[in-house]
Amino acid sequence: MRHAKSDWSVSGQKDFDRELNPRGNRDAPRMGGRLVQEKSFNPDLVIASPAVRTSNTAKYVCEQLKFPEDKIVFEPEIYEGSVRNLLKVVNSIDDSYNTILLVGHNPGISYLAEYITKQEIGELPTSGIVSIHFEFDSWSLISEGTGKLEWFIYPKDADVESE
C-alpha cells in the first residue's frame, strides 16, 4: 500500500514529518474499510515506514482491520526505500506470517510491486493497494517475477464503480 495523500502546505517542513491532508485523512480509513468489506483482508503482520504520513495511514487502516496499533512494525528501511531495500525487508519476514500489509512510499512501493509481479502497474496512486499472491511459503524466496497480481484498488476506482 502507498500512504494516503500528504499535506504540502507547511513551508520548509521535512519530508519525513509531513502529515496527511484532509483527503488523506478521509481516504486511508476508507481504504481500510474496503479491505475488510470487499476483500476480507486480514493481515497477520503490518509493516510501515515510520514517516508521519505513512504511520498515520497504517494506523487508520489498522483501525478498520481491527489490527492492534501497537503491533504495527515501523521499519526505517521502507522510508525512501529502493526495490533492493524493500525486498530485503520482505525477504526477512518470519515465515510464521502468511499475510502482510506493507505500507510505503513511491516510487519504491510501485517499483517493488512491478518487480515482484512482472506486471506494468504504473505509479500507485496515494492510498492505492495491490494484492500479490505467492505459490510458496517462504518470504525469503520472493524475488523478480515470483508473485501474481491478484487485485489493485485505490480511492478513485470506488468512485467510478458507484457512479
Backbone bond lengths (Angstrom), bond angles and torsions (degrees), N, CA, C in turn:
res aa  C-N    CA-C-N  psi(-1)  N-CA   C-N-CA  omega(-1)  CA-C   N-CA-C  phi
1 M - - - 1.452 - - 1.523 109.35 -
2 R 1.332 114.56 138.40 1.462 119.40 171.50 1.525 107.98 -90.15
3 H 1.316 116.37 143.49 1.465 120.28 179.02 1.528 111.05 -56.57
4 A 1.328 114.99 160.07 1.465 121.51 178.24 1.528 110.50 -72.40
5 K 1.318 115.70 170.93 1.474 123.27 -176.55 1.525 110.96 -58.54
6 S 1.332 115.14 130.27 1.467 119.50 -176.13 1.526 111.81 -102.79
7 D 1.322 113.66 164.91 1.461 122.65 -176.00 1.526 110.08 -95.28
8 W 1.318 116.07 122.23 1.458 122.34 179.39 1.526 111.48 -104.59
9 S 1.331 118.68 10.36 1.465 121.32 -170.46 1.530 114.36 -77.58
10 V 1.328 118.30 -17.57 1.460 120.66 -178.04 1.524 109.07 -89.86
11 S 1.295 116.00 108.37 1.462 122.01 -177.89 1.530 110.72 -65.72
12 G 1.326 115.72 133.81 1.456 120.95 176.73 1.517 115.57 78.36
13 Q 1.318 117.26 1.22 1.471 120.40 -179.53 1.536 110.07 -70.09
14 K 1.326 116.33 140.68 1.462 120.22 176.12 1.527 109.31 -63.51
15 D 1.326 115.90 141.46 1.461 121.50 179.59 1.530 111.37 -53.88
16 F 1.316 116.79 -42.03 1.464 122.10 -177.34 1.530 111.94 -59.73
17 D 1.333 116.42 -30.90 1.471 121.66 -173.14 1.522 114.22 -92.93
18 R 1.322 118.34 1.13 1.469 119.33 -178.10 1.529 111.31 -64.88
19 E 1.330 114.40 134.28 1.470 122.92 177.10 1.529 109.63 -84.14
20 L 1.317 115.95 177.09 1.463 121.25 170.98 1.522 108.76 -81.67
21 N 1.322 116.27 147.47 1.465 119.25 174.26 1.536 107.97 -87.55
22 P 1.352 118.40 177.20 1.476 118.75 -178.16 1.529 114.13 -54.58
23 R 1.336 116.66 -39.36 1.475 119.12 178.41 1.527 110.73 -64.88
24 G 1.341 116.95 -40.96 1.464 120.32 177.49 1.517 112.18 -63.11
25 N 1.327 116.30 -40.31 1.469 120.90 178.09 1.524 111.63 -65.99
26 R 1.327 117.41 -24.73 1.466 121.65 176.95 1.537 110.99 -86.07
27 D 1.350 116.16 -44.41 1.464 120.41 -173.07 1.526 113.94 -71.28
28 A 1.323 117.50 -38.43 1.477 119.31 -175.61 1.535 112.16 -60.08
29 P 1.346 119.36 -51.69 1.471 117.30 177.92 1.528 112.45 -66.23
30 R 1.325 115.89 -32.35 1.468 119.82 178.19 1.535 110.52 -62.51
31 M 1.329 116.93 -42.06 1.459 119.92 178.99 1.529 110.61 -69.15
32 G 1.322 117.28 -35.82 1.465 119.73 173.81 1.520 111.03 -59.60
33 G 1.329 115.79 -42.14 1.465 120.51 176.96 1.513 112.21 -62.80
34 R 1.331 116.59 -39.31 1.467 119.71 177.67 1.527 111.17 -65.38
35 L 1.329 116.68 -37.50 1.472 119.41 177.46 1.523 110.55 -59.05
36 V 1.320 116.48 -39.51 1.466 121.08 179.97 1.528 110.55 -73.31
37 Q 1.335 116.44 -53.84 1.462 121.18 -171.27 1.531 113.77 -74.15
38 E 1.323 117.06 -43.31 1.461 119.82 -174.66 1.522 113.73 -91.83
39 K 1.326 116.82 -30.41 1.461 120.00 -171.56 1.530 113.81 -116.23
40 S 1.336 117.91 -5.56 1.477 121.93 -176.33 1.528 110.80 47.72
41 F 1.326 115.32 41.33 1.459 122.63 -176.69 1.518 110.04 -77.80
42 N 1.328 115.73 129.61 1.460 121.24 -177.89 1.530 108.60 -140.87
43 P 1.329 117.48 90.08 1.465 119.16 -176.03 1.520 113.52 -73.93
44 D 1.313 114.88 149.15 1.468 121.94 172.73 1.518 110.25 -86.67
45 L 1.336 116.22 -22.78 1.455 121.97 -175.51 1.522 109.05 -150.96
46 V 1.342 115.88 139.82 1.460 121.97 174.17 1.521 106.84 -122.23
47 I 1.346 115.31 126.22 1.462 121.90 178.69 1.523 106.99 -122.60
48 A 1.337 116.49 130.34 1.457 120.05 -176.90 1.520 111.17 -138.80
49 S 1.304 114.91 155.73 1.463 121.42 169.86 1.524 107.67 -64.43
50 P 1.334 117.76 144.54 1.460 119.89 178.02 1.530 114.12 -79.15
51 A 1.349 118.78 -2.07 1.464 120.22 176.75 1.527 108.99 -57.07
52 V 1.322 116.91 147.28 1.466 121.42 -173.28 1.528 112.06 -55.63
53 R 1.333 118.04 -48.69 1.467 120.29 -176.43 1.523 112.12 -64.92
54 T 1.330 116.12 -33.12 1.465 120.44 -178.36 1.527 111.03 -78.76
55 S 1.321 116.43 -41.67 1.466 118.90 178.41 1.527 110.23 -66.05
56 N 1.337 117.66 -36.97 1.471 119.81 177.14 1.519 111.40 -67.02
57 T 1.332 116.93 -39.49 1.467 120.74 175.98 1.528 109.72 -59.10
58 A 1.323 116.59 -48.92 1.470 121.19 -179.18 1.529 110.76 -59.90
59 K 1.310 117.31 -41.97 1.472 120.89 -179.59 1.525 111.37 -64.27
60 Y 1.331 117.53 -43.41 1.469 120.79 177.33 1.529 111.00 -60.82
61 V 1.322 116.10 -46.71 1.471 120.27 -178.47 1.522 110.21 -64.53
62 C 1.322 116.48 -43.98 1.467 120.47 -178.83 1.518 112.21 -63.65
63 E 1.320 116.85 -33.97 1.466 119.92 176.49 1.529 110.07 -59.54
64 Q 1.334 116.84 -43.21 1.464 120.99 178.77 1.532 111.67 -68.71
65 L 1.327 116.20 -35.63 1.469 121.14 -178.85 1.524 112.78 -79.73
66 K 1.340 116.34 -6.15 1.479 121.66 -174.27 1.533 110.65 60.08
67 F 1.345 115.24 33.24 1.461 122.06 175.98 1.523 106.45 -94.87
68 P 1.335 118.58 127.16 1.472 120.69 -175.97 1.528 112.81 -60.67
69 E 1.330 115.15 125.43 1.469 120.95 -178.58 1.525 111.85 -56.74
70 D 1.319 117.12 -34.83 1.471 119.63 -178.05 1.527 112.75 -73.95
71 K 1.322 117.25 -4.66 1.470 121.41 177.46 1.526 112.62 -98.29
72 I 1.348 117.15 -3.82 1.467 120.22 176.59 1.526 107.82 -67.42
73 V 1.323 115.98 132.97 1.463 121.33 177.03 1.528 107.36 -97.44
74 F 1.327 116.82 120.66 1.458 121.17 178.44 1.523 108.30 -98.02
75 E 1.328 114.99 115.15 1.457 122.45 -172.99 1.535 110.36 -111.89
76 P 1.336 118.11 111.01 1.467 121.29 -178.86 1.526 114.48 -58.22
77 E 1.330 118.58 -27.84 1.471 121.69 -179.55 1.533 112.45 -62.55
78 I 1.338 117.50 -20.47 1.462 120.60 -177.74 1.529 111.05 -75.12
79 Y 1.339 116.75 -33.58 1.465 120.28 -179.69 1.526 108.88 -66.16
80 E 1.325 115.95 123.75 1.458 123.46 -176.32 1.531 112.05 56.97
81 G 1.321 116.70 26.41 1.460 121.73 -176.30 1.518 113.31 -72.88
82 S 1.319 114.83 133.85 1.461 121.51 172.00 1.533 108.22 -77.81
83 V 1.313 116.81 171.46 1.466 119.99 175.36 1.524 109.40 -56.88
84 R 1.308 117.20 -42.64 1.471 120.96 -179.84 1.532 111.09 -59.08
85 N 1.339 117.02 -46.52 1.472 120.30 -179.77 1.531 111.86 -67.38
86 L 1.326 116.12 -41.84 1.462 119.66 179.32 1.533 110.83 -65.52
87 L 1.330 116.08 -39.84 1.463 120.23 178.18 1.527 110.34 -64.38
88 K 1.312 116.58 -36.77 1.463 120.64 177.15 1.539 110.57 -61.74
89 V 1.333 116.21 -40.67 1.470 121.11 177.19 1.532 109.38 -62.49
90 V 1.331 116.50 -49.78 1.469 121.16 -178.75 1.530 110.63 -62.42
91 N 1.319 117.13 -45.96 1.472 120.91 -178.19 1.525 112.77 -63.68
92 S 1.322 117.73 -20.30 1.470 120.40 -178.44 1.527 113.30 -93.13
93 I 1.329 118.02 0.58 1.468 121.02 179.67 1.520 109.39 -67.67
94 D 1.310 115.05 136.17 1.465 121.40 178.76 1.532 109.42 -63.51
95 D 1.319 116.82 136.07 1.460 121.67 -177.07 1.530 114.13 -69.54
96 S 1.315 118.01 -3.60 1.467 119.92 175.18 1.532 110.84 -73.89
97 Y 1.342 117.49 -14.10 1.462 121.80 177.34 1.522 109.54 -94.28
98 N 1.338 116.01 129.09 1.461 120.68 -179.98 1.524 113.46 -95.56
99 T 1.327 115.85 -39.58 1.459 121.27 -174.71 1.517 108.82 -127.56
100 I 1.337 115.84 124.79 1.461 118.80 179.57 1.528 110.24 -124.39
101 L 1.317 114.36 157.44 1.453 121.70 169.65 1.515 106.10 -118.85
102 L 1.325 115.89 120.46 1.463 123.28 178.32 1.525 106.96 -107.81
103 V 1.333 117.17 120.89 1.465 121.34 -177.56 1.522 108.24 -113.06
104 G 1.345 115.54 117.95 1.450 119.22 -175.05 1.513 113.73 -143.03
105 H 1.321 114.34 -153.27 1.461 123.47 -171.15 1.526 110.88 -125.90
106 N 1.325 114.70 155.70 1.456 119.65 168.76 1.509 108.74 -86.64
107 P 1.307 117.72 152.16 1.460 126.83 5.79 1.526 113.82 -84.96
108 G 1.334 118.35 -12.84 1.461 121.61 -172.52 1.512 115.04 -55.15
109 I 1.335 117.41 -45.28 1.467 120.35 -175.02 1.537 110.55 -67.12
110 S 1.340 117.38 -36.98 1.469 120.83 176.79 1.520 111.06 -68.84
111 Y 1.324 115.78 -44.06 1.464 119.89 178.59 1.526 110.89 -62.12
112 L 1.323 117.05 -39.72 1.467 120.44 179.10 1.532 110.64 -61.98
113 A 1.334 117.00 -46.21 1.467 120.76 -179.93 1.529 110.62 -60.10
114 E 1.333 116.77 -42.20 1.463 119.71 179.09 1.529 111.47 -68.40
115 Y 1.305 117.24 -39.71 1.464 122.19 -179.73 1.531 110.72 -62.99
116 I 1.312 115.84 -46.08 1.464 120.65 -176.70 1.526 111.91 -70.33
117 T 1.353 116.70 -36.65 1.472 119.74 -175.26 1.528 113.83 -97.37
118 K 1.331 117.55 -15.26 1.469 121.81 -173.49 1.538 110.46 56.73
119 Q 1.339 116.20 30.28 1.467 123.25 176.84 1.512 108.35 -112.88
120 E 1.322 117.03 144.81 1.459 119.76 174.50 1.526 108.35 -81.52
121 I 1.307 116.11 109.99 1.462 122.24 -178.93 1.524 109.82 -103.72
122 G 1.315 116.61 -30.65 1.457 120.74 -176.25 1.514 109.99 80.66
123 E 1.307 115.56 -164.44 1.460 120.11 -179.27 1.519 109.62 -79.37
124 L 1.327 115.66 118.43 1.462 119.69 176.06 1.524 108.81 -60.34
125 P 1.332 118.17 128.31 1.456 119.08 175.31 1.540 109.74 -67.69
126 T 1.322 116.53 161.10 1.465 118.32 175.45 1.532 108.59 -56.84
127 S 1.316 115.95 140.56 1.476 125.13 -175.60 1.524 113.22 66.55
128 G 1.324 117.86 9.43 1.463 120.90 177.74 1.521 111.14 -73.55
129 I 1.324 115.55 145.68 1.463 121.50 -177.35 1.527 109.27 -134.23
130 V 1.332 116.22 130.49 1.458 120.98 172.07 1.526 107.80 -113.05
131 S 1.308 115.19 143.52 1.462 120.73 174.77 1.526 107.52 -110.95
132 I 1.315 114.58 128.68 1.467 120.84 -177.82 1.521 108.49 -124.13
133 H 1.320 115.63 131.45 1.470 121.99 -179.54 1.528 108.96 -107.54
134 F 1.325 115.00 144.87 1.465 121.40 178.68 1.519 109.11 -123.29
135 E 1.326 116.81 144.10 1.463 122.86 -177.74 1.525 113.01 -87.88
136 F 1.307 117.61 11.15 1.470 121.21 -179.26 1.524 108.70 -136.03
137 D 1.321 116.76 171.87 1.464 121.28 -171.03 1.516 114.89 -112.34
138 S 1.323 118.16 20.46 1.458 119.86 179.96 1.523 110.47 -128.83
139 W 1.323 115.58 123.11 1.465 120.89 178.64 1.528 111.14 -61.79
140 S 1.305 116.92 -27.36 1.470 120.57 -177.75 1.529 112.27 -67.77
141 L 1.332 118.19 -17.23 1.460 122.21 -179.03 1.529 113.53 -87.73
142 I 1.324 117.21 -8.19 1.460 119.81 -178.04 1.524 109.46 -68.74
143 S 1.329 114.44 128.54 1.463 121.50 178.64 1.526 107.74 -157.58
144 E 1.303 116.31 -165.31 1.460 121.08 -176.07 1.522 111.76 -58.09
145 G 1.334 115.31 125.04 1.453 121.69 174.24 1.515 116.34 73.66
146 T 1.318 119.11 12.84 1.469 120.20 -176.75 1.523 113.53 -89.64
147 G 1.339 117.54 -9.01 1.460 120.58 -176.77 1.508 112.57 -111.30
148 K 1.328 115.26 155.76 1.465 121.68 177.89 1.524 108.11 -114.41
149 L 1.327 116.38 124.82 1.456 121.55 177.71 1.524 108.78 -66.97
150 E 1.331 116.86 119.71 1.467 121.22 179.16 1.518 111.83 -92.04
151 W 1.325 116.82 -49.09 1.457 122.06 178.64 1.519 110.35 -158.66
152 F 1.332 114.17 165.89 1.450 122.74 -176.72 1.520 106.30 -145.85
153 I 1.336 117.28 118.39 1.461 120.90 178.31 1.533 109.57 -127.25
154 Y 1.316 114.88 154.34 1.461 121.31 177.82 1.528 107.12 -155.63
155 P 1.324 118.13 163.07 1.469 119.80 -172.45 1.520 115.17 -55.04
156 K 1.315 118.40 -43.64 1.464 119.52 -174.26 1.524 113.41 -74.63
157 D 1.338 119.33 -18.89 1.468 118.79 177.56 1.526 110.41 -69.51
158 A 1.326 117.92 -28.18 1.472 121.35 176.28 1.524 109.74 -69.98
159 D 1.339 117.73 -36.03 1.459 121.51 178.34 1.523 110.39 -64.30
160 V 1.332 117.27 -39.03 1.465 121.86 179.73 1.529 110.14 -67.83
161 E 1.356 116.36 -43.18 1.462 120.57 -178.28 1.521 111.79 -65.25
162 S 1.338 117.74 -31.17 1.468 119.81 -175.60 1.526 112.53 -86.81
163 E 1.332 118.38 -6.69 1.464 120.19 -179.56 1.512 112.36 -80.03
